[in-house]
């Protein structure tokens, strides 16, 4: 959010320094003091409420600002009868300042310019207390806050639905990819077999990777003058990204291959960290080095999305780790022969496709909810900019 322009405010508004409308207090509570503790009153850390303790610092609502470490400058709205960890500062409204209006005004402050320290970033109230913020009459403050609180509640509701959807999908994956949950039309036997991967349906098979995929690689010699775009794969199942174009000359002696669509692809250096994905038509014409082997599922045996869903599970990640011997980080490289020897559960192709269809619907639901949250956040950002400068006015009864 860009800085609020205090030069275009309505005539009935004022401009105040934070020091004129707030008071501040630092907390001295350390993590060591609350470990294993319990009580009736919440205590806030950088991510929100972290536990409960037996005392509280304020009877009233207040704002907490992270003053040390990661997230410095982030603003939290804190409930009455609560406390802050020592890495946060208490900010209390004073005078004719509404707590919710203060909370949103502080969100619009660019705290980065007040950060000192490189190893552990830190901000002091004495520095940012001189920041000037728009200050409408108290009734208008409250009406502005009501609008923004309403959109925050919508964001919170959608975020809760997103968490539930993600939890439901995780449960579905665990059940469907282990055969604990089946579709009646595919069940030929209700018996299960004990395997190294746990109990699996008797009518499923454990198959080596080498039996269900084949390696594809289309090597070429880059033209020195031609621009090429390489792919990368993010860890934690975050998918493929496209790098900036480079000249063929800059590739040097690197072995490179044309990307083939509809393949399982893995970054062998970070396979153990879930750097896996599938190639699509969007990557056609791009290239990859030998660090990104591609595997095409064998027809009538394996569905590509089923393979990807399986390796996205905790069990799949464990297997990728087993096939990546060595120490931590870049020494844990996926071995091609070790990967080929891995065994995974393989139901019939039709059952694989049904499993994929159910999980894909869950993915679409999650994606839609995330889009709704992103839209609401953009709407809030725009509203804050206009409401906190008076560009858009609220009705006052």
Secondary structure, 3 states (H helix, E strand, C coil): CCCCCCCCCCCCCEEEEHHHHEEEEECCCCHHHHCCCCCCEEEEECCEEEEEECCCCECCCEEEEECECCCCCCEEEECCCEEECCCEEEEEECCCCCHHHHHHHHHCCCHHHHCECCCCCECCHHHHCCCEEEECCHHHHHHHHHHHHHHHHHHHHHHHHHHHHHHHHHHHHHHHCCCCCCCHHHCCCCCEEEECCEEEECCCEEEEHHHHEEEECEECCCCCCCEEEEEEEECCCCEEEEEEEEEHHHHCCCCEEECCCCCEEECCCCHHHCCEEECCHHHCCCEEECCCCEEEECCCCCCHHHHHHHHCCHHHHHHHHHCCCCCCHHHCCCCHHHHHHCEEEECCHHHHHHHHHHHHHHHHHHHHHHHHHHHHHHHHHHHHHHHCCCCCCCCCC
